C-alpha cells in the first residue's frame, strides 16, 4: 500500500481485515515498526475519533506524531497561476513539499463545500497533497470519501457477524444540518467488496452517486428494507442530485427499537440522540457504536502498518 486515499487502495480486503483484528488483540506486537518515523496529521476540519484513534494507532507502531490544525495556520492556495494578493498566504506547492521533509506519512482531513459539486468531486485538497507531497498520503475523510471509517465498519461486521452472508442495511436518517455523502459512499464501496447482502434505504431525492451505488439494492420503503436485517448502519447525508440540499427532515426515518428488530445498530458517531436514533436503541445491547469506535484505532493501525512496510 503506497497511499490510502480510497477503498481501492486496499490490496486485499479480507487479509487487511484479518490483520486489523490481529492488531486489536496484539496492538503493540510490532511497536518498533514505526521507530524514527513521523506521522503529520493535517486537519482542515475538526475531528474527535479520527484524530485520537489515528494518533493512538501511530504510537502503537512506535511513530512520532505531529498535528496541525490548518484553521490555526494561514490559508493555503490550491489554484495554479493565482495572483496571491488576497487572503491566501502559502501555496500548496511549497507547503506539501515542506511538510514532506518533516513527515514520513501525511494524513489529511478536509470536508466538502457542499455547494460546488465539481470542486468537491475533484478532491482538490487531497489530490493537491498527493500531487506535490513526496511521502505517502492517508485520507482521514475528504469531500467524497471516508475510507478509514469504512475499513473500521468492515472490521466490525466481520468480527460480529454470525452468518456467512449477513444482511446489511444502510439507512438514511433525518438531521437538521446538511451533511456530506462521504461516510455513506465509502461504506457502500467497502460492503460491495464483502460477502454481505447490502440494501440502501432513503427517501426519494437522497440517491447517492450512481457510479458508487452501481447495482446495489435501493429501497424507498424503510420498513421493507429493514426486514430481517442483521446490521443496520444509520447515517444522514444531504442530497447528491440537488447537491448539498436538505430535502427532508422527516422524523419518521429516525431509527427506533421497533424498526431495528433483532439487528445490531451501527453509526460512525457523533450522533444526535432522538433525531437520528432514539435513546432506546443507543442504550441497548444491540448498539455496537462503542465497539465500532474502538475499531477505528486498528483500522488506522493496519493502514499505517502496510504503508510503513512499503517505505
N, C-alpha and C positions, 0 to 999 in steps of 0.2 A: 504494500500500500504506500503510494507516494504522497497522496493528499487524501483528505476526507471531506469532500465538498458535497457529494451527493451519494445516494444509496448505491449507485452503480460502481462506486469506488471500492466496495467490499468485494474482494476476490472470490470468497467462498463463504456465503452467509451461514450455512449450517456449522462449519468449522469455527467461524468467528463467534457464534453464539456459545458453542461449547467452551471456547477459550475464555469468554467473559464469565461463564459460570464457574470455571476453574479458578479464575482470579478472585471471584467473590468468596470462594472457600479458602483461598490462599492469597490474600491481597498483597502480601509482602514477599511472595515467593521469588520474585525477580526484582527486588528492590535496588539492585545495583545496575540495572539495565540503563537507567537514565542518569547515572552519575556523571557529573560535569556537563550535563545538557540542560538547556534553559527553554522553558515554555513562556512565551509572551502572549498574554491574553488581552485583546483589544475589545472594549465594549463601547460601541456607538449607541447602544441601548442598555437599559438596566437588566439585571439578572439576579436571581437568587439561587435556584437549584443548579443551573448550568454553570454558574461561576464557582460555587462551592464544590460541586461534585467533580468538575474538571480539575480544579486545583488539587483536590484530595487525590484524584487518580494519578496526576503527575507526581505528587510527592510519594505515593505508594511505589512508584517506579524509581524514586531517588532523584527526580528532577528538581531544579530550582525554578520557581515560578515568579514572573513579574506581571503585574496587572496595571493597565492604563484605561481609565475612563475617558474616552475621547471628548466627551462633553466638558470635561475639566481642562482639556487642552484647547488648541486653536482649531479652526475649521480646515479640513482638507479640501483641496481642489481635485476633481476627478476628470475634468474635460481636458482634452489636448488642445493646445493653441490658445488657451484662455488668457486674456489680459487680466492679471490678478490685481486689480485696483479696487476691489470691492471688499467682501468680508472674509475671503479665504486667505490664509497666511502661508500654507505649505502645500506643495503639490504631492500627490500620491507617488509620483515617480521617485522623488527623493525620500519621502517618508518610508515607503516599503523597503527600499534598499538599505536605508539606515537601520531600521528595526531589524532587518535580516542579519545585520552584523552583531546584534545583541542577542539574537534568538537562534535556536536550532529548529524550533517549530513555532509558527504563529497561529493563534486561534482568534477568529473574528466573529463578532455578533453584530448584525446590522439589519434592522427591520425595514419593511417596505414603506413607501409613502402612502399607499392605498388610494392614491389619486392619479398616478401616471402608470398605467399597466405596462406599456412597453419599457419604460425606465426600470420598473421593478423587475420585470422578467429578464432584463439584461443582466441582473445581479451585478450592477456596476461597482459596488463597493468590494464585494468578494472577488470578483473577477479582476479588478484592478490590483488587488494584492497578489492574486495568482500570477498576473502578468509581470509585475515588477519585483516581487519578492524573490529571493534566491534560496529560500528554505520552504519546506512543506507547509501547507495551509490546512487548517481544520475549520469547518463550518459549525459555529455554535448557535446557529439559527440565522437564516438570511431572509430575503424577501419572499422566497417561494419554497423554502425547504428547511427542515429541522432534522437532519439525519442522525444526530446524536440521540434525540428523543425517540426516533423511530427504532433505532437499534435497541434502546432500552426497552421499548414496548415488545419487540420481538423476543428478547431475552425473557421478559416477564411472562409472556404467554407460553413460551417453550418450557419454562420452569413449572408452571402451574396447571398446564393442560392435562386433563385426564383422558383425553381422546386423541386418536391418531390425527383426525381431521376435525378440529373444533369449529363450531360456528361462531364467527366473529362479526359483530355489527358496529359500524361507526355511525353514531347518531349525532346529528346537529342538535344544538340546544340554544335557547334564547340568551341574549346578552345585551346590556344597554349600550355597549360600545362596538364600533366596527373593529373586528379582529382579522389578522392575516389568515391566509389559507395554508401557511407553511406546515404546521403540525399535521393537519389533515392530509395534505399532499404526500408527505413523507411516510405517514402511517399506511396510506393506501399502497404506495410503491413497495414498501417492505413486506406487507401482507401478501401482495401478489407474488412474492418470491418464497412464501412459506406454504406448507401444506395445511391451509385453512379454507373454510367456506366463508368468504367475505361478502357482506352486504353493506351498502351505504344508504342511510335514510336521512332525508331532509325535506323541508318544504320546497315547492316549486320556486325556482329563481335562485336556489343556492347550489346549483350544479357546479362541481369543481371543474378544472380544466380537463376537457375530454381526452387530451393527449396523455393525461396522467391516469384517469379512471379507466380508460380503454373499455374492456368488456366486463368490468366489474358490475355486479348487480346493483341497481339503484331502485329504491322504493320511496314513494312519496307518502306511504302509509306506515307510520312508525310502529303501530301495534303489530301489523303483519310482519314487518322486518324483524322485530324483537322476538318473535315466537321461537321457542326452543334454543335461544342463544346461549352460548357458553361464556362468552366475553362480550361486554358492551363497553365500547370506548365512546365517551361523550365529549364533544368539543364544539364550540361555536366557531364559525368563520363567516366573514362578510361575503357578499355576492361577488362571483367572478365575472359573470356576464355584465351586470351593472356594477362595474368594478368598485369595490370598497364600500358599497352601499349597504345599509341595514334595511332590509325589505320587510322584516317581520320581527316582532318581539313576543310572538305567540307563546304564552306561558304554558299552553298545553303540551309543548315539546319538552318541558322540563322533565328530567328523569326522576321517576318515583319508584318506591319499593314495589308497588303493584306492577308497573311496567317491566321492571328488571327481572321479575320472576326468580329463577334459580341461578341466573348468570352472575359472573364476577364483574364488578364495576371498575372501570379504568378512567383515569383523567390525568393529563400531564401536569396539572396544577400551575398557577394558583386557580382556584375555582370559587365562584360566587355561590355561597350556600343559599338554597331556597330560591334561586333564579335559574341556575344551570342544573342543579340537582338538590333534592330535598335532604334535610338532615338525616332522616331515617335511612337513607342509602349510604351516605358518607360515614355514618357512625355504626354501620352494621358490619358483620364479619364478611359480608360479600364484597366490601370495598377493599381493593388491593392498591389504593393510591400511594400508601406509605411504602409498601414493598417496591412498587413501581419507581418511586422517587429514589429509594436506596440503590436501585439498579443503575441509576444514572452514573454513579461512580465507576462501575465495572464496564459499562458500555464505553465510557470515555477512556478507561484504562486499556481496554483491548485495542482501541483505535491508536492510542499513543504507543502501545507496545509494537504494533505492526509497523508504524511509521519509523520508530526508533530502530527497529531491526533492519530497515532499508536505508538508513542514513549512510 
